[in-house]
Amino acid sequence: MEKKEDLSESLIPRFVVNKNGEKIGETIGMDGQRIILKKNGDFYSVPVSVLDEHLGELTIKKNIDWETAKALGERWRKKSFVIR
């Protein structure tokens, strides 16, 4: 996929599962080459490169530093939901 729009159209909204097939969240946005996941009311930003598509779901195929992912997701949330 060459265009950012095409990438986001194919990845949002989608459920994301872990390696065991357990649902861990849903994609809700993009931030460059990172995807934003919402899980239990929290936002996480993970690189698109850690995802693998299979049967309509996205699987996280690599280990993620969830603390950093949450901090980046919160930063995305703050800049995306600014009241003007």
Number of C-alpha atoms within 10 A of each C-alpha: 8 6 8 13 10 10 14 19 12 12 22 16 13 16 18 25 19 16 12 8 12 10 15 15 21 22 21 16 21 22 17 10 13 18 24 26 27 20 14 9 7 13 23 24 26 23 16 18 12 15 19 14 13 8 6 11 17 23 22 22 14 12 9 12 9 12 10 13 19 19 15 19 22 17 14 18 17 11 9 11 8 7 6 3
